[in-house]
Amino acid sequence: MTKPSLSLMNNPTLVNLLGFNAIWFGLILLGNVFIPIAAVMLLLHLYYQADKNELVLILIVAGVGVLLDSTLIYFGIFVFPDSAQLPFWLITLWFCFAATVRHSLGFLANSKILQCLIGAIFAPLSYLAGAKFSVVYITPSFELSYLLLACLWGPLMVLIFAISGWLQIEEKNHVTQL
């Protein structure tokens, strides 16, 4: 009987999860200085793991995320210490988050309830952790901020997975038509 291999490279989902967490901490703690490392990691992801329409998914999800966060800045919910607009490190983080949808977050693909719950519970915690590191100031109280972000992120996660599913169906239809 052979032992199962514990090599990280044999588990792309784990690599994706660990990579995103490294990117999150790098961008939160180092800001724009970490962007080149995050970009290289994202490019490696696209090279090794992406299917044909993943780049489209990443662009759409990042675009939606940038729009959401920019709207929160516009209404004074988010305030960044050194910028009146969305910082580049956060835009980069959106691109990298989008690369988790079909990989480390792929287990959510078949459950709208889980998508909504995970989005409503964990995404606000990510923003509030960023506030604890003082990279963003969130103007409402902790409770109100959490509630607002949960109400935004629950449906947003469902939308993100709907877009991912739609793109996969489009790719299958395109392949079948050839």
GIRAHU-V719129 format. One record per residue. N is the residue number from 1. RES is the residue in three letters. PSI is psi in whole degrees, 0 to 359 (* if undefined). OMEGA is omega in whole degrees, 0 to 359 (* if undefined). Layout:
n;res;psi;omega
N;RES;PSI;OMEGA
N;RES;PSI;OMEGA
//
This chain:
n;res;psi;omega
1;MET;131;180
2;THR;150;177
3;LYS;143;176
4;PRO;143;180
5;SER;136;178
6;LEU;11;181
7;SER;133;178
8;LEU;324;184
9;MET;343;177
10;ASN;356;182
11;ASN;82;183
12;PRO;332;178
13;THR;317;178
14;LEU;319;177
15;VAL;317;179
16;ASN;315;180
17;LEU;310;180
18;LEU;320;178
19;GLY;315;180
20;PHE;319;179
21;ASN;321;176
22;ALA;318;178
23;ILE;316;180
24;TRP;308;181
25;PHE;318;179
26;GLY;314;181
27;LEU;323;179
28;ILE;315;185
29;LEU;327;185
30;LEU;348;178
31;GLY;222;185
32;ASN;335;180
33;VAL;330;183
34;PHE;352;183
35;ILE;314;180
36;PRO;322;179
37;ILE;316;178
38;ALA;320;180
39;ALA;318;178
40;VAL;318;179
41;MET;320;178
42;LEU;318;178
43;LEU;321;176
44;LEU;319;177
45;HIS;311;181
46;LEU;324;181
47;TYR;316;187
48;TYR;330;191
49;GLN;341;191
50;ALA;143;169
51;ASP;184;189
52;LYS;328;184
53;ASN;14;179
54;GLU;322;179
55;LEU;322;177
56;VAL;315;178
57;LEU;314;181
58;ILE;316;180
59;LEU;317;180
60;ILE;311;182
61;VAL;316;178
62;ALA;320;178
63;GLY;316;178
64;VAL;317;180
65;GLY;317;178
66;VAL;319;177
67;LEU;316;179
68;LEU;308;182
69;ASP;324;177
70;SER;323;177
71;THR;319;178
72;LEU;326;175
73;ILE;314;181
74;TYR;319;181
75;PHE;6;175
76;GLY;12;179
77;ILE;316;177
78;PHE;136;174
79;VAL;124;179
80;PHE;134;188
81;PRO;321;187
82;ASP;17;185
83;SER;142;176
84;ALA;355;180
85;GLN;179;181
86;LEU;123;180
87;PRO;152;181
88;PHE;327;180
89;TRP;326;180
90;LEU;325;175
91;ILE;316;177
92;THR;318;179
93;LEU;322;178
94;TRP;317;178
95;PHE;318;181
96;CYS;322;176
97;PHE;318;182
98;ALA;332;180
99;ALA;356;178
100;THR;345;189
101;VAL;312;182
102;ARG;4;186
103;HIS;265;183
104;SER;338;174
105;LEU;4;183
106;GLY;335;179
107;PHE;344;180
108;LEU;350;191
109;ALA;329;186
110;ASN;13;181
111;SER;103;178
112;LYS;327;179
113;ILE;313;178
114;LEU;320;178
115;GLN;311;182
116;CYS;315;181
117;LEU;312;180
118;ILE;316;178
119;GLY;316;183
120;ALA;332;183
121;ILE;309;191
122;PHE;326;180
123;ALA;315;177
124;PRO;326;179
125;LEU;326;178
126;SER;315;178
127;TYR;317;181
128;LEU;328;174
129;ALA;319;176
130;GLY;323;177
131;ALA;324;178
132;LYS;327;176
133;PHE;1;179
134;SER;28;175
135;VAL;345;175
136;VAL;145;173
137;TYR;131;180
138;ILE;118;192
139;THR;323;177
140;PRO;173;177
141;SER;165;179
142;PHE;311;183
143;GLU;315;180
144;LEU;320;177
145;SER;314;180
146;TYR;313;181
147;LEU;315;179
148;LEU;311;181
149;LEU;324;178
150;ALA;318;180
151;CYS;331;177
152;LEU;315;188
153;TRP;330;177
154;GLY;301;178
155;PRO;328;180
156;LEU;319;178
157;MET;320;177
158;VAL;317;178
159;LEU;316;180
160;ILE;316;180
161;PHE;331;175
162;ALA;318;178
163;ILE;316;179
164;SER;314;179
165;GLY;319;179
166;TRP;317;179
167;LEU;323;178
168;GLN;320;177
169;ILE;317;178
170;GLU;319;180
171;GLU;318;179
172;LYS;318;178
173;ASN;321;179
174;HIS;318;179
175;VAL;319;181
176;THR;325;180
177;GLN;338;179
178;LEU;*;*
//
